[in-house]
């Protein structure tokens, strides 16, 4: 599957009841951030040879590896950044990063297209987002060109009952609204999940 473009990233923040209580949509609107890149890794488990009768008899490779998404996001608003990273914030606008910093569980949906012009959607059911560093660069006499910041989404298996139970990623390529809506509801449950 060859993907063309990176139109939108939607981040759903889970509440304590296991439902998505807030969505952050990053799609290139002024002062609301834009997407630049997404690299998904860990989709295949490392192959392990099992030996028997003095030969490599079987290759074990079931499941996924450590699935993660390296997201390049440009100009993500500070409030959204602080929420997805679990920073402690005050009413005065001060954010604190320290021993009690803990990112909330989130789900993400990435939207692109394929070479045939169909929608391509990749939904990750549950995980946490981290950001390793904050970078400051000096200005020079050249025109300022902002660069995207890297966020890492570390995925885990879905724990909701249904078709997505035990899965990490849901992928849909096509334009059928019924299938798009089904995947969105699986990724971003807004009613209390069973189980």
Beta strands, then each sheet from edge to edge (+ up, - down):
strand 1: 3-14
strand 2: 20-26
strand 3: 34-41
strand 4: 48-52
strand 5: 55-60
strand 6: 68-74
strand 7: 88-89
strand 8: 95-96
strand 9: 106-114
strand 10: 119-130
strand 11: 149-156
strand 12: 169-173
sheet 1: 2+ 1- 9+ 10- 11+ 6- 3+
sheet 2: 2+ 1- 9+ 10- 12+
sheet 3: 4+ 5-
sheet 4: 7+ 8-
end
